[in-house]
Amino acid sequence: MVTVDMLQAFADAFNRHDIDSLMSFMTDDCVFEASAGPDRCGTSHVGKAQVRAGFTEVWTTYPDAQWSSPRHFVWGDRGVSEWTFTGTRADGARVEVNGCDLFLFREGKIALKNSYRKNRLPIAGCA
């Protein structure tokens, strides 16, 4: 059974940029729907290899990525995490936005992580 404590452990792994820990929470046929991308659902990463690559891409784009002030709830096979994302791109532009993840659980693991965040222009970097 998935709990709020499990979602917090998942969030902690994201903030540590610990890909192996993150993937241990996911089902073998997991799906990560990113908050941006060309499709209606953003970019859809299907299966552990693609999800691993999708998660890693976030840290490549924002090497200092952090998700703060998390709030979680679980209801049956569904869950939600709300957070504030901060990160700095290679060009120095900084992002700070609120967002959430919607989860679908199966057999005690995350089958779907569907991510949403506010659309806000990056803050220009310091020279």
C-alpha positions as CSV (number, residue, x, y, z in Angstrom):
1,M,0.0,0.0,0.0
2,V,1.3,3.4,-0.9
3,T,1.5,6.0,1.8
4,V,2.2,9.7,2.2
5,D,5.6,8.7,3.7
6,M,6.4,6.8,0.5
7,L,5.6,9.9,-1.6
8,Q,7.9,12.0,0.7
9,A,10.7,9.4,0.2
10,F,10.2,9.7,-3.5
11,A,10.4,13.5,-3.3
12,D,13.5,13.3,-1.2
13,A,15.1,11.1,-3.9
14,F,14.3,13.7,-6.5
15,N,16.0,16.4,-4.4
16,R,19.1,14.2,-4.0
17,H,19.1,13.5,-7.8
18,D,19.2,9.8,-6.9
19,I,18.0,8.0,-10.0
20,D,18.4,4.5,-8.7
21,S,16.3,5.3,-5.6
22,L,13.6,6.9,-7.8
23,M,13.4,4.0,-10.2
24,S,12.9,1.6,-7.2
25,F,9.5,3.3,-6.6
26,M,8.4,2.7,-10.2
27,T,6.6,-0.3,-11.8
28,D,8.4,-2.0,-14.7
29,D,5.9,-0.6,-17.2
30,C,5.9,2.9,-15.6
31,V,5.0,6.1,-17.4
32,F,6.2,9.7,-16.8
33,E,4.2,12.4,-18.5
34,A,6.4,15.5,-18.3
35,S,4.9,19.0,-17.8
36,A,6.2,20.2,-21.2
37,G,6.5,18.6,-24.6
38,P,5.0,18.4,-28.0
39,D,2.0,16.2,-27.1
40,R,-1.2,17.0,-25.3
41,C,0.2,15.1,-22.3
42,G,3.6,16.8,-22.5
43,T,6.4,14.4,-23.3
44,S,5.4,10.8,-22.5
45,H,8.2,8.5,-21.3
46,V,7.1,4.9,-21.3
47,G,9.0,2.0,-19.5
48,K,11.8,2.2,-17.0
49,A,14.5,3.1,-19.5
50,Q,12.6,6.1,-20.9
51,V,11.4,7.2,-17.5
52,R,15.0,7.1,-16.2
53,A,16.1,9.2,-19.1
54,G,13.2,11.6,-18.6
55,F,14.0,12.1,-14.9
56,T,17.7,12.5,-15.7
57,E,17.0,15.1,-18.4
58,V,15.4,17.4,-15.7
59,W,18.7,17.4,-13.8
60,T,20.7,17.9,-16.9
61,T,18.6,21.0,-17.8
62,Y,18.5,22.2,-14.2
63,P,21.6,20.9,-12.4
64,D,20.5,22.5,-9.1
65,A,16.8,21.4,-9.4
66,Q,14.9,21.2,-6.1
67,W,11.2,20.6,-5.2
68,S,10.4,22.3,-1.9
69,S,7.4,22.6,0.4
70,P,5.9,19.3,-0.6
71,R,2.4,18.4,0.3
72,H,1.1,14.9,-0.4
73,F,-2.0,12.9,-0.2
74,V,-3.0,9.3,-1.2
75,W,-6.5,8.1,-1.9
76,G,-6.7,4.4,-2.9
77,D,-4.7,3.9,-6.1
78,R,-4.3,7.6,-6.7
79,G,-2.1,10.3,-5.1
80,V,-1.0,13.9,-5.4
81,S,2.1,15.8,-4.5
82,E,2.2,19.6,-4.6
83,W,5.5,21.4,-4.6
84,T,7.5,24.5,-5.6
85,F,10.2,23.8,-8.2
86,T,13.4,25.9,-8.4
87,G,16.2,25.4,-10.8
88,T,18.9,27.3,-12.8
89,R,19.6,26.5,-16.5
90,A,23.1,26.6,-18.0
91,D,22.4,30.1,-19.4
92,G,21.9,31.4,-15.8
93,A,18.1,31.8,-16.2
94,R,16.3,30.8,-13.0
95,V,12.9,29.1,-12.7
96,E,10.6,29.2,-9.7
97,V,7.1,27.8,-10.1
98,N,4.4,25.8,-8.3
99,G,3.4,22.5,-9.6
100,C,2.0,19.1,-8.8
101,D,2.3,15.4,-9.7
102,L,-0.7,13.2,-10.1
103,F,0.1,9.5,-9.4
104,L,-1.5,6.2,-10.3
105,F,-0.3,3.3,-8.1
106,R,-0.2,-0.4,-8.8
107,E,0.9,-3.1,-6.4
108,G,2.6,-0.6,-4.0
109,K,4.6,1.2,-6.7
110,I,4.1,4.2,-9.0
111,A,2.7,3.2,-12.4
112,L,2.1,6.8,-13.6
113,K,3.7,10.1,-12.7
114,N,1.8,12.9,-14.5
115,S,3.6,16.2,-13.8
116,Y,2.1,19.7,-14.1
117,R,3.6,23.1,-13.3
118,K,2.7,26.7,-13.7
119,N,4.0,28.4,-16.9
120,R,6.2,31.3,-15.9
121,L,9.0,33.0,-17.8
122,P,12.5,32.3,-16.4
123,I,14.1,35.0,-14.3
124,A,17.2,36.3,-16.2
125,G,20.5,35.2,-14.8
126,C,23.1,37.4,-13.3
127,A,26.1,38.3,-15.4
